[in-house]
Amino acid sequence: MGPVILFPAIDLKDGLAVRLEQGDMARATIFNRDPAEQARQFEEIGFQYLHIVDLDGAFAGKPVNAAAVERILELVSIPVQLGGGIRNLATVEGWLEKGITRVIIGTAAVRDPELVKTAAKAFPGRVAVGLDARGGRVAVEGWAEVSDLPALDLARRFEDAGVAAIVYTEISRDGMLTGLDLDGTIVLAEAISIPVIASGGLASIGDIEKLIEPRAKKLAGAIAGRALYDGRLDARKALALLKSAGAVS
């Protein structure tokens, strides 16, 4: 595996940067009314990659916060990965043409796995799968529905598809600051050859320290959200720690 990447998250709802609790749209906290400025601040701090989710798009099944995403792309020069409402090849292609470095396909990966395979083949290295789970079972439609499909089974469907990464989120931890589900994420990472990014619950520098432990060597990165916004995680300290361990931000 390559160096660990720490992705700061910008979740978009009604054009604003928010954080949800356990994926519940009714439990949203607004952290910045100018997502593009937030993205600029993250770049200025030293982050090397942004993670953006169009929350409204995830529920609508199509891009909703496109204007906010496009403004972010105008303001920053670092790579951006985007998920939410990406359900067909035209949307994939459209975002990549606009400057998104990597798209994340979530619900459609469950409903239409051939889309993932087709997109990954057409755009090598630029398509990831968003694997969101509650209790080990895959959730779809903006996490509103939990299927009977085990997360590992879904991940294995894409083993030879050329998928750039799996973004694995444990929904019960997301936005709750209870720490990453490293045990479950590491089990997944060790069972497949696709790079895995941990998401959901990152709470402190302690989580960063765990990311650079030998047992986490197969993880490609982690996503930080609420802990960055409320100051529980010192971004510069986290990036320095990763750098000192031979990782990059």
C-alpha positions as CSV (number, residue, x, y, z in Angstrom):
1,M,0.0,0.0,0.0
2,G,1.0,3.6,-0.5
3,P,1.2,6.3,2.1
4,V,-1.9,7.1,4.3
5,I,-4.0,10.0,3.1
6,L,-6.1,12.1,5.6
7,F,-9.1,13.5,3.7
8,P,-10.9,16.4,5.2
9,A,-14.7,16.1,4.5
10,I,-17.0,18.7,3.2
11,D,-20.6,17.5,3.3
12,L,-23.0,19.6,1.3
13,K,-26.6,20.3,2.2
14,D,-28.6,23.2,0.8
15,G,-25.3,24.6,-0.5
16,L,-23.8,24.7,3.0
17,A,-21.0,22.7,4.6
18,V,-22.6,20.5,7.3
19,R,-22.0,17.4,9.4
20,L,-24.7,14.8,10.1
21,E,-25.1,12.4,13.0
22,Q,-25.3,8.8,11.8
23,G,-26.4,9.9,8.4
24,D,-29.6,11.5,9.6
25,M,-30.5,14.6,7.5
26,A,-32.6,15.9,10.4
27,R,-29.5,16.0,12.6
28,A,-27.4,18.3,10.6
29,T,-25.0,21.0,12.0
30,I,-24.0,23.8,9.8
31,F,-20.2,24.4,10.1
32,N,-19.6,26.8,7.2
33,R,-22.0,28.7,5.0
34,D,-19.2,29.0,2.4
35,P,-18.0,25.5,1.4
36,A,-15.5,26.8,-1.1
37,E,-13.9,29.0,1.6
38,Q,-13.8,25.9,3.8
39,A,-12.1,24.0,1.1
40,R,-9.5,26.8,0.6
41,Q,-8.8,26.7,4.4
42,F,-8.2,23.0,4.3
43,E,-5.8,23.4,1.4
44,E,-4.0,26.3,3.2
45,I,-3.5,24.1,6.3
46,G,-1.7,21.5,4.1
47,F,-4.2,18.8,3.2
48,Q,-3.4,17.2,-0.1
49,Y,-6.8,15.8,-1.0
50,L,-10.5,16.8,-0.4
51,H,-13.5,14.5,0.2
52,I,-16.8,16.0,-0.8
53,V,-20.3,14.5,-0.5
54,D,-23.4,15.9,-2.1
55,L,-25.9,14.8,0.7
56,D,-28.9,16.1,-1.1
57,G,-27.8,14.4,-4.2
58,A,-27.4,11.1,-2.4
59,F,-31.1,11.2,-1.5
60,A,-32.3,12.7,-4.8
61,G,-30.3,10.3,-6.9
62,K,-28.8,13.1,-9.0
63,P,-26.4,16.0,-8.4
64,V,-28.1,18.8,-6.3
65,N,-25.2,20.9,-4.9
66,A,-23.4,21.2,-8.2
67,A,-22.9,24.9,-7.9
68,A,-21.1,24.6,-4.6
69,V,-18.9,21.8,-5.9
70,E,-18.0,23.8,-9.0
71,R,-17.1,26.8,-6.8
72,I,-14.8,24.6,-4.7
73,L,-13.1,23.4,-7.9
74,E,-12.5,27.0,-8.9
75,L,-10.9,27.9,-5.6
76,V,-8.6,25.0,-4.8
77,S,-5.9,23.2,-6.8
78,I,-5.6,20.0,-4.7
79,P,-7.4,16.8,-5.9
80,V,-11.1,16.3,-5.0
81,Q,-13.1,13.1,-4.7
82,L,-16.8,13.4,-4.8
83,G,-19.8,11.2,-3.9
84,G,-23.5,11.6,-3.7
85,G,-26.1,11.3,-6.5
86,I,-23.8,9.6,-9.0
87,R,-26.0,7.0,-10.5
88,N,-25.1,6.9,-14.2
89,L,-22.2,7.1,-16.6
90,A,-23.1,10.5,-17.9
91,T,-22.9,11.9,-14.3
92,V,-19.5,10.2,-13.8
93,E,-18.2,11.6,-17.0
94,G,-19.6,15.1,-16.4
95,W,-17.9,15.4,-13.0
96,L,-14.6,14.2,-14.3
97,E,-14.7,16.7,-17.1
98,K,-15.4,19.5,-14.6
99,G,-12.3,18.7,-12.7
100,I,-13.2,16.1,-10.1
101,T,-10.3,13.8,-9.7
102,R,-12.2,10.8,-8.5
103,V,-15.9,10.0,-8.2
104,I,-17.4,7.8,-5.6
105,I,-20.3,5.5,-6.6
106,G,-22.4,4.4,-3.6
107,T,-26.1,3.4,-4.1
108,A,-25.5,2.5,-7.8
109,A,-22.8,0.1,-6.8
110,V,-25.5,-2.0,-5.1
111,R,-28.3,-1.4,-7.6
112,D,-26.2,-1.5,-10.8
113,P,-22.7,-3.0,-10.2
114,E,-22.1,-3.0,-14.0
115,L,-22.1,0.8,-13.9
116,V,-19.1,0.7,-11.6
117,K,-17.2,-1.8,-13.8
118,T,-18.0,0.1,-17.0
119,A,-17.0,3.5,-15.4
120,A,-13.8,2.0,-13.8
121,K,-12.8,0.6,-17.2
122,A,-13.5,3.9,-19.0
123,F,-11.8,6.1,-16.5
124,P,-8.9,4.1,-14.9
125,G,-8.0,5.2,-11.4
126,R,-10.8,7.7,-11.2
127,V,-13.7,5.6,-9.8
128,A,-14.2,4.5,-6.2
129,V,-17.0,2.7,-4.5
130,G,-18.7,4.1,-1.4
131,L,-19.5,1.2,0.8
132,D,-21.7,2.4,3.7
133,A,-22.7,-0.1,6.3
134,R,-24.7,-0.4,9.5
135,G,-23.9,-3.5,11.5
136,G,-21.9,-4.9,8.6
137,R,-24.9,-4.6,6.1
138,V,-24.8,-2.2,3.2
139,A,-27.0,0.9,3.3
140,V,-28.2,2.8,0.3
141,E,-30.3,5.8,-0.8
142,G,-28.3,8.3,1.4
143,W,-28.2,5.6,4.2
144,A,-31.9,5.7,4.5
145,E,-32.2,2.0,3.6
146,V,-30.2,-1.0,5.0
147,S,-30.0,-4.0,2.7
148,D,-29.3,-7.6,3.6
149,L,-26.1,-7.5,1.6
150,P,-22.9,-8.0,3.7
151,A,-20.4,-5.2,3.1
152,L,-17.6,-7.7,2.3
153,D,-19.7,-9.4,-0.3
154,L,-20.3,-6.1,-2.1
155,A,-16.6,-5.2,-2.0
156,R,-15.6,-8.6,-3.5
157,R,-17.8,-8.0,-6.5
158,F,-15.4,-5.3,-7.7
159,E,-12.1,-7.1,-7.0
160,D,-11.1,-7.2,-10.7
161,A,-13.0,-4.2,-11.9
162,G,-10.2,-1.7,-11.6
163,V,-11.8,0.3,-8.8
164,A,-9.4,2.8,-7.3
165,A,-10.6,2.6,-3.7
166,I,-13.4,1.5,-1.4
167,V,-14.5,4.3,1.0
168,Y,-15.9,2.3,3.9
169,T,-18.2,4.1,6.3
170,E,-19.6,2.7,9.5
171,I,-22.8,4.7,9.7
172,S,-23.4,4.2,13.4
173,R,-20.2,6.1,14.2
174,D,-20.4,8.8,11.5
175,G,-20.5,12.2,13.1
176,M,-20.6,10.7,16.6
177,L,-16.9,11.2,17.5
178,T,-16.6,7.7,18.9
179,G,-13.5,6.7,17.0
180,L,-13.0,4.9,13.7
181,D,-14.2,1.3,13.3
182,L,-10.7,0.3,12.6
183,D,-11.2,-3.4,13.5
184,G,-14.0,-3.8,10.9
185,T,-12.2,-1.7,8.3
186,I,-9.0,-3.6,8.7
187,V,-10.8,-6.9,8.3
188,L,-12.3,-5.6,5.1
189,A,-9.0,-4.3,3.8
190,E,-7.2,-7.5,4.5
191,A,-9.9,-9.5,2.7
192,I,-9.7,-7.6,-0.6
193,S,-7.0,-6.2,-2.9
194,I,-8.7,-2.8,-3.4
195,P,-7.3,0.0,-1.3
196,V,-9.7,0.9,1.6
197,I,-10.3,4.3,3.1
198,A,-11.8,4.4,6.6
199,S,-14.7,6.7,7.3
200,G,-17.0,7.5,10.2
201,G,-16.2,8.5,13.8
202,L,-12.6,9.8,13.6
203,A,-12.4,11.8,16.8
204,S,-8.9,12.7,17.9
205,I,-5.2,12.4,17.4
206,G,-5.5,9.0,18.9
207,D,-7.3,7.8,15.8
208,I,-4.4,9.2,13.7
209,E,-1.9,7.3,15.8
210,K,-3.9,4.1,15.2
211,L,-3.8,4.6,11.5
212,I,0.0,4.4,11.4
213,E,0.2,1.2,13.6
214,P,1.5,-1.9,11.7
215,R,-1.9,-3.6,11.9
216,A,-3.4,-0.8,9.8
217,K,-0.8,-1.0,7.1
218,K,-3.3,-2.0,4.4
219,L,-5.5,1.1,4.9
220,A,-5.1,3.8,2.2
221,G,-6.4,6.6,4.3
222,A,-9.1,8.0,6.5
223,I,-11.7,10.7,6.4
224,A,-12.0,13.4,9.1
225,G,-15.1,15.5,9.5
226,R,-16.7,16.8,12.7
227,A,-13.5,16.5,14.7
228,L,-11.8,18.9,12.4
229,Y,-14.6,21.4,12.5
230,D,-15.1,21.5,16.3
231,G,-11.4,21.5,17.0
232,R,-11.1,18.1,18.6
233,L,-8.5,17.2,16.0
234,D,-5.6,19.5,15.4
235,A,-5.2,19.3,11.7
236,R,-1.6,20.5,11.6
237,K,-0.6,18.1,14.3
238,A,-2.3,15.2,12.5
239,L,-0.6,16.0,9.2
240,A,2.7,16.3,11.0
241,L,2.3,13.0,12.6
242,L,1.5,11.3,9.3
243,K,4.4,12.9,7.7
244,S,6.8,11.8,10.4
245,A,5.5,8.3,10.1
246,G,6.3,8.3,6.4
247,A,2.8,9.0,5.3
248,V,1.4,12.0,3.5
249,S,-1.6,14.2,4.1
